[in-house]
Amino acid sequence: MTLTSKKRFAPLAAPTEARLDVADIEPQDVAPDDIAPPTASAATDADIARRDERFADGVRTLRVGGASFRLEERLLMVIGGIIAPLGIIVVLLGWWGASNTPYVFEQVPYLISGGVLGLSLVFLGAFFYFTHWITQLV
């Protein structure tokens, strides 16, 4: 993986030694009932190391970014660039329709369809463009 690459195709490597040392535990951190005496069936260090290695190998094979629906950065910008101006046009058409009638009961449908729908389209387009911008930053 190069430094110029933006996407990660493999998970980060897990640390090889992740066990907690008993000397790091303070006496006040553990209740006396939590400490169990070692039994004959306790796993050996070789078993623990083998289990840790098998777990690390399994983690390395996990897929990264396997979503079926992916919005690419450029597509987000295009969608935002289409929807936001379309919302402004819908607001202007709603205003034009409401301005041609003197009756309030005829202006309410223009307010709902032109104003609310147009404003929501403007916000949706701005959200897509903002998502594109944040994706570029990340």
Steps between C-alpha positions, in 0.01 A plus 500: 500500500652828396470833673309646205225238525184629668312172547599213724447155349636293789442530872770638720737239643417386849773518764664164554520520880174624652490315831476685828785448740391401850753742648307791342187428708473689826351320804207744520405428135406136560254365754610185689208304350623579146830320551465133420769250586670341199345170402641198322294583190649848462636573155873500456696790354532310171122458480443868571758604241346266241151637574624862476671426169189333359291799609746746341494301173120505502493876556738556207258327262204726588368716220539876525238718329286217371179703476285421197374859457789743467472870428827613351631847583440641153147358486418677827614830351296446182185406694540804725566721198176385335262482799585836664438716189191291424369593847562869431308467172208331681492782758493760221222313317300483825545873554398573139186286533401658832558852369248451218203450731354741757328230708681347798331160462653478149843610624531227767562215251775708338650564843500129580619367166732784407623621834528191718593255224743745340663585830539133586662438160742785563594353839532150354728627223707693754525183711632301202753771419605522867543121504721529191707767671543296821593193293769705326639610836511149639 
